[in-house]
């Protein structure tokens, strides 16, 4: 499969610093400018907190210790007006009872594993099946349903929230005890960096991502069908009827999956195409273009533009793929933070990740995590600007 090195065409005012130096952080408390903390309810007797990080330009991100959920993200438009650009709820009960992974950390394995089964070192493992015949996003009680410990810090370019969780051996059927750290860093250049780390005491599989639903026009303000999407991905992984990859890695050329140049999301979403029909729209893993000898650095690989607000979101990641989901299963049955209902395709997700079902697809990039000092490391940055 051919690869090419992506280039970042800096034709907007989007922040360009994707990798800030966090070596000089210092702990802060809820009284310091830029960080607030408040109670957000309880789950099974465990208190949940909401931390809000605010940078010097007014952008803010609110994060729950339940599921590491990005509950709101306030971003300026072309006129400097602030608006929340992510879907979510204003209370914990709805996150617990009805959330389709709004804003959450997903794992131990993000995305789908066929039949909830895989083998590792010749031993079979069975996971809970929670998405048709498959296991999705870690099972019945994945990382999105855990209460994480939290500690806030500051550094020269902004504020940091560090979340930690230990996933016990056998949790949701996965082998090995895994210590996971997810660090949210809000930079003054209007960028949110998410860094993932994990170490294990026994061989296991891992795939971590964030499941935020974005609407750059503003939360609850219609669909994302007029947004334009650019993906540095000339291939994708087609799926079967239960949305498990067939194992093929095919070119996007000549298909509705070609976003190698910016294309309006709604332009081809209703085309007569078997892959679109399986998912009710886009819910597919795209394979990022990288040179064969190119290290997996956090490079610019995706851009989304909302023509109404002129908001632009750039995505940089070191992951090999991204699940682009166009909110096909939203149906108007739930109301969000603003009280407005979320119609079909009211938000989109760009879940940077390894490929779905990789434990059963040996030619996909490996998701096996072995014991050792280095462990698993990954980073994704969402940088916001304007045309």
C-alpha positions in Angstrom: 0.0 0.0 0.0 1.5 3.4 -1.0 2.2 6.0 1.7 3.0 9.6 1.5 4.1 12.2 4.1 1.3 14.6 5.1 1.9 18.3 4.8 0.4 21.0 7.0 -0.7 23.9 4.8 -0.9 26.7 7.3 -3.6 28.8 5.5 -5.6 29.5 8.7 -5.0 31.0 12.1 -5.0 27.5 13.7 -2.5 26.9 16.5 0.6 25.2 15.2 2.2 24.0 18.5 1.0 20.4 18.8 3.7 19.2 21.3 4.1 21.6 24.3 6.9 21.0 26.9 5.2 19.8 30.0 8.4 19.2 31.9 7.9 22.3 34.1 4.4 21.7 35.4 3.4 22.6 38.9 0.4 21.5 40.9 -2.5 24.0 41.2 -5.7 24.0 43.2 -9.2 25.0 42.4 -8.6 28.6 43.5 -6.0 29.4 40.9 -7.0 31.4 37.8 -7.5 29.0 34.9 -8.7 26.0 36.9 -11.9 25.4 38.8 -13.3 22.2 40.3 -16.9 21.5 41.5 -19.0 18.4 42.5 -20.9 16.8 39.6 -22.8 14.1 41.5 -22.1 10.5 42.5 -21.8 7.1 40.8 -22.2 4.0 43.1 -21.2 6.2 46.1 -18.2 7.6 44.4 -18.1 11.4 44.1 -17.6 12.8 40.6 -15.9 16.2 40.0 -16.0 18.6 37.0 -12.7 20.4 36.3 -12.7 23.4 34.0 -9.5 24.6 32.4 -9.6 28.1 30.9 -6.8 29.7 28.8 -5.8 33.3 28.4 -7.9 33.8 25.2 -11.1 32.5 26.8 -11.3 29.0 25.5 -12.3 26.5 28.1 -12.7 22.8 28.5 -14.8 21.1 31.2 -13.8 17.5 32.0 -15.5 15.0 34.3 -13.7 12.5 36.5 -16.4 10.0 35.4 -15.2 8.5 32.1 -12.7 11.4 31.6 -15.6 13.0 29.7 -15.1 16.3 27.9 -18.4 17.8 29.0 -18.1 21.1 27.2 -15.5 22.9 25.1 -16.0 26.7 24.7 -14.3 28.0 21.5 -14.4 31.4 19.8 -15.8 31.9 16.2 -14.6 34.3 13.6 -16.0 37.3 15.5 -14.6 36.1 18.8 -18.0 34.9 20.1 -17.7 31.9 22.4 -19.8 28.8 22.0 -19.8 25.2 23.2 -18.8 22.9 20.3 -19.2 19.5 21.8 -22.3 17.4 22.6 -23.1 16.4 26.1 -25.4 16.7 29.1 -25.7 19.1 32.0 -26.1 16.3 34.6 -24.4 13.1 35.6 -27.6 10.9 35.6 -28.0 11.2 31.8 -24.3 10.4 31.2 -24.8 7.2 33.2 -28.2 6.2 31.7 -28.3 7.3 28.1 -25.0 8.6 26.8 -23.7 7.3 23.4 -20.1 7.8 24.7 -20.4 11.6 24.6 -16.8 13.0 25.2 -15.6 9.9 27.0 -12.2 8.1 27.1 -12.9 4.7 25.5 -10.9 1.5 26.3 -9.5 -0.9 27.2 -10.1 -1.4 23.5 -11.7 1.4 21.6 -13.9 0.4 18.7 -15.1 -3.1 17.9 -13.7 -6.6 18.4 -15.5 -9.3 16.3 -17.7 -11.6 18.5 -15.9 -10.2 21.6 -13.2 -12.8 21.0 -9.5 -12.8 20.4 -6.5 -15.0 21.1 -3.2 -13.9 22.7 -0.2 -16.2 23.0 -2.5 -19.1 22.0 -5.0 -18.5 24.8 -8.6 -17.5 23.9 -10.4 -14.6 25.6 -14.1 -13.7 25.6 -15.3 -10.2 26.2 -18.8 -8.9 26.9 -20.8 -8.5 23.7 -22.5 -5.1 23.8 -22.9 -4.0 20.1 -24.8 -6.6 18.1 -22.6 -9.6 18.0 -19.5 -7.6 18.9 -17.7 -6.0 21.8 -17.5 -2.2 21.6 -15.3 0.3 23.4 -14.2 -2.0 26.2 -17.4 -3.8 27.0 -20.3 -3.2 29.4 -18.2 -1.2 31.9 -15.3 0.2 29.9 -13.1 3.2 30.8 -16.1 5.5 29.9 -17.9 4.2 33.0 -15.0 4.4 35.5 -14.4 7.2 38.0 -10.8 8.4 37.5 -8.5 10.1 40.0 -7.6 13.6 39.0 -4.8 16.2 39.6 -4.5 19.6 38.0 -1.2 21.3 37.0 -0.1 24.4 35.2 2.7 25.0 32.7 4.0 27.9 30.8 1.5 27.6 27.9 -1.6 26.6 29.8 -3.2 24.1 32.2 -3.2 20.4 32.6 -5.5 17.8 34.1 -4.0 14.3 34.7 -6.5 11.4 35.1 -5.5 7.9 36.3 -7.2 4.6 36.5 -6.1 1.0 37.1 -7.9 -1.6 35.1 -7.7 -4.9 37.1 -6.7 -8.2 35.6 -9.8 -9.8 34.1 -11.8 -6.6 34.0 -14.3 -6.9 31.2 -12.5 -10.1 30.2 -9.1 -8.5 29.4 -5.9 -10.1 30.7 -3.4 -8.2 32.8 -3.6 -5.3 35.2 -3.1 -2.0 33.3 -2.3 1.4 34.8 -3.7 4.1 32.5 -2.9 7.8 32.6 -4.7 10.3 30.4 -3.5 13.9 30.4 -5.6 16.8 29.0 -3.5 19.9 28.3 -5.2 23.1 27.3 -2.8 25.5 25.6 -3.1 29.3 25.2 -3.0 28.8 21.5 -6.5 27.3 21.6 -5.4 23.7 21.3 -6.3 20.7 23.5 -3.8 17.9 23.7 -4.7 14.4 24.9 -1.8 12.2 25.9 -2.4 8.5 26.7 0.0 6.2 28.7 -0.5 2.7 29.8 1.7 0.0 31.4 0.7 -3.7 32.1 2.0 -6.5 34.2 1.0 -9.2 31.6 0.5 -9.3 27.8 -2.8 -7.7 26.8 -4.3 -5.7 24.0 -5.0 -2.0 24.2 -6.5 0.8 22.0 -7.3 4.1 23.6 -9.2 7.0 22.2 -11.6 9.9 23.0 -15.2 9.8 21.8 -16.1 13.5 21.7 -18.9 14.5 19.3 -18.1 17.9 17.7 -20.4 20.4 16.1 -18.3 23.5 15.1 -21.4 25.5 14.6 -22.3 25.0 18.2 -23.8 22.3 20.4 -27.4 21.6 19.4 -27.3 24.0 16.4 -28.4 21.6 13.6 -26.4 18.9 11.8 -22.8 18.7 10.7 -23.7 18.0 7.1 -22.4 21.4 5.9 -19.0 20.9 7.6 -16.1 20.3 5.3 -13.7 17.5 6.1 -10.1 16.9 5.0 -8.3 13.6 5.9 -4.8 12.8 4.9 -5.9 9.2 4.3 -5.9 7.6 0.8 -7.1 4.3 2.2 -9.8 3.0 4.5 -10.9 -0.4 6.0 -14.3 -1.5 4.6 -16.6 -3.4 7.0 -19.2 -6.1 7.0 -22.8 -5.7 8.0 -21.9 -5.7 11.7 -19.3 -3.0 11.1 -16.3 -5.3 11.6 -13.4 -4.7 9.1 -13.3 -7.3 6.3 -9.5 -7.2 6.6 -9.1 -5.3 3.3 -7.3 -1.9 3.1 -8.6 -0.2 0.0 -8.1 3.1 -1.8 -10.7 5.8 -1.2 -10.3 7.1 -4.8 -13.6 7.1 -6.7 -15.6 6.4 -3.5 -17.7 8.6 -1.1 -14.8 8.0 1.4 -12.3 10.2 -0.5 -11.6 13.2 1.8 -8.0 13.7 0.6 -9.2 17.1 -0.5 -11.7 19.0 1.7 -15.2 17.8 0.9 -18.6 18.7 2.5 -19.7 15.8 4.7 -23.3 15.8 3.5 -22.5 15.8 -0.2 -22.2 12.0 -0.6 -23.5 10.6 2.6 -26.8 9.5 1.0 -25.2 7.9 -2.1 -26.2 4.4 -3.0 -23.1 2.7 -1.5 -23.0 -0.6 0.4 -20.5 0.7 3.0 -22.6 3.8 3.7 -25.7 1.6 4.0 -24.1 -0.7 6.5 -23.3 2.2 8.8 -26.2 4.5 7.9 -23.5 7.0 6.9 -19.9 7.2 7.9 -18.6 5.0 10.7 -15.3 3.8 9.3 -11.7 3.6 10.0 -9.4 5.7 7.7 -5.8 4.8 7.3 -3.5 7.8 7.6 -0.8 8.4 4.9 2.7 8.1 6.3 6.0 7.5 4.7 7.3 3.9 5.3 10.3 5.3 7.3 8.3 8.1 9.0 8.1 7.8 12.8 4.7 8.0 14.3 4.9 11.6 15.4 1.9 13.8 16.1 1.5 15.2 12.6 -1.3 17.2 11.1 -3.6 14.7 9.5 -7.2 16.1 9.5 -9.1 19.3 9.3 -12.8 20.2 9.7 -14.3 23.6 8.7 -17.7 25.0 9.6 -18.6 27.6 6.9 -21.2 29.3 9.1 -18.9 30.2 12.0 -15.6 29.9 10.1 -14.4 27.7 12.9 -11.6 25.4 11.9 -10.4 22.3 13.8 -7.0 20.7 13.0 -6.2 17.2 14.3 -2.6 16.0 14.8 -1.9 12.5 16.0 0.7 9.7 16.2 -2.0 7.0 15.6 -2.2 5.0 12.4 -6.0 5.6 11.9 -9.1 7.5 12.7 -12.7 6.4 13.1 -14.8 9.1 11.4 -18.4 8.8 12.7 -21.1 11.1 11.4 -23.6 10.7 14.3 -25.9 8.4 12.3 -27.5 6.8 15.4 -28.5 10.1 17.0 -32.3 10.3 16.5 -33.7 13.3 18.3 -34.6 11.3 21.4 -32.2 13.1 23.8 -31.6 16.7 24.7 -28.2 18.0 25.4 -26.4 20.7 27.5 -28.4 23.5 26.0 -31.7 21.7 26.2 -31.9 21.4 22.4 -32.5 17.9 21.0 -29.8 16.1 19.1 -31.2 15.2 15.7 -29.5 12.6 13.4 -26.0 13.7 12.5 -25.9 16.5 15.1 -22.3 15.8 15.8 -19.2 14.0 14.3 -16.4 12.1 15.9 -12.8 11.8 14.9 -11.5 9.0 17.1 -7.8 8.7 16.5 -6.8 5.1 17.1 -5.4 1.8 16.0 -7.7 -0.1 13.7 -10.9 -1.9 14.8 -10.6 -5.7 15.4 -6.8 -5.6 15.2 -6.4 -8.5 17.6 -8.1 -10.7 15.0 -6.4 -9.1 12.0 -2.7 -9.9 12.1 -1.8 -7.7 9.1 -3.2 -4.6 10.9 -0.8 -2.6 13.2 -0.5 -4.5 16.4 -2.4 -3.5 19.5 -0.5 -6.0 21.8 0.8 -4.4 25.0 3.7 -6.2 26.8 5.1 -5.7 30.3 8.0 -3.3 30.3 9.1 0.2 31.3 8.0 2.0 28.1 4.5 0.8 27.9 1.9 2.4 25.6 2.2 6.1 24.6 0.0 8.1 22.3 -0.9 11.7 21.7 -3.6 13.6 19.8 -4.1 17.4 19.5 -7.3 19.3 18.5 -6.3 22.8 17.5 -9.0 25.5 16.9 -8.8 28.6 14.8 -10.7 30.4 12.1 -10.6 30.9 8.3 
